[in-house]
Amino acid sequence: MENIKNKELQSATFERLLQHLDERKDVQNIDLMNLAGFCRNCLSRWYREEAEKKGINISELDAKKHIYKMPYSEWKEKYQK
């Protein structure tokens, strides 16, 4: 498979994962950590780290906003148990 097509598929898959997590706000980060060994916070950290490898500066809060689809503080207030 062409590298560009592969990257497009990986990107679409990642966005689909984020959409799925956004639709499942009932699933708490601790549940994800216990079952899968990663959570939304891990995804935001990985997102920021990969950006930094490419010379792109993204703050922790902006990375979390991308993953949570809203400011992290708002998500915590509304959905964290």
C-alpha positions in Angstrom: 0.0 0.0 0.0 1.2 3.4 -0.8 2.7 5.3 2.3 0.3 8.2 1.7 -2.8 6.0 1.6 -1.6 4.1 4.7 -1.2 7.5 6.6 -4.6 8.6 5.5 -6.1 5.3 6.8 -4.3 5.6 10.1 -5.4 9.2 10.5 -9.1 8.2 9.7 -8.8 5.3 12.1 -7.5 7.6 14.9 -10.2 10.1 14.3 -12.8 7.3 14.5 -11.3 6.2 17.8 -11.6 9.8 19.1 -15.2 9.9 17.9 -16.0 6.6 19.6 -14.5 7.8 22.9 -16.4 11.0 22.5 -19.6 9.0 22.2 -18.7 6.9 25.2 -18.2 9.6 27.9 -19.6 7.1 30.3 -16.3 5.2 30.1 -14.0 6.7 32.6 -10.2 7.0 32.0 -9.5 4.7 35.0 -11.7 2.0 33.2 -9.6 2.4 30.1 -6.3 2.3 32.0 -7.4 -0.9 33.9 -8.6 -2.7 30.7 -6.4 -1.3 27.9 -3.4 0.2 29.6 -4.0 3.7 28.1 -6.6 6.4 28.5 -7.6 9.7 26.9 -4.8 11.5 28.8 -2.3 9.0 27.3 -3.6 9.7 23.8 -3.3 13.5 24.4 0.3 13.0 25.6 1.2 10.8 22.6 -0.4 13.4 20.3 1.7 16.2 21.8 4.9 14.1 21.7 4.4 13.1 18.1 3.8 16.8 17.2 7.0 17.7 19.0 8.9 15.1 16.9 7.8 17.0 13.9 8.7 20.4 15.3 5.1 21.4 16.1 4.6 22.9 19.5 1.2 22.0 21.1 0.4 22.7 24.7 -0.8 20.0 27.0 -4.2 21.7 27.3 -4.5 22.1 23.5 -3.7 18.4 23.0 -6.3 17.4 25.6 -8.8 19.6 23.9 -8.2 17.8 20.6 -8.7 14.4 22.3 -11.6 15.3 24.6 -13.3 17.5 21.9 -13.7 20.2 24.6 -11.5 21.8 27.2 -10.3 19.2 29.6 -11.6 21.1 32.6 -15.1 21.1 31.1 -15.0 17.4 30.4 -13.8 16.7 34.0 -16.6 18.8 35.4 -19.3 17.2 33.2 -18.3 13.6 32.9 -15.6 12.5 35.4 -17.1 10.6 38.3 
